[in-house]
Amino acid sequence: LSISATAEMWNVPGTDNGDILTGGLDVSYRASPALKVSVGTSYALYKYDYFLAAEQEHVQTIYAKVSWKAKRDLKLDVGYEFEMGDFDDFHTIKVGAGYTF
């Protein structure tokens, strides 16, 4: 089991925001040498949305990810994110495969 946390302090002069604390928390568990499960959350003052080609403010993200090393040279990933921002809420599923040669 591994737990990690991050924190950042933003000084935003000339706005109503003032000082902002952003950060995240991740909990990962390696169930076997081939299987890793992670869950976490993060809050970002600014986050760029590549689907909308726009910057969002005050974004909270909750996620879960599973990584499986199917073979010595093949890794499979699946992840889910729920993102709550000023513009809208989004659900994203990411599926990936990596082959090392």
Helices and strands as residue ranges (DSSP letters): E 2-12, E 18-32, E 35-49, E 54-71, E 74-84, E 89-99
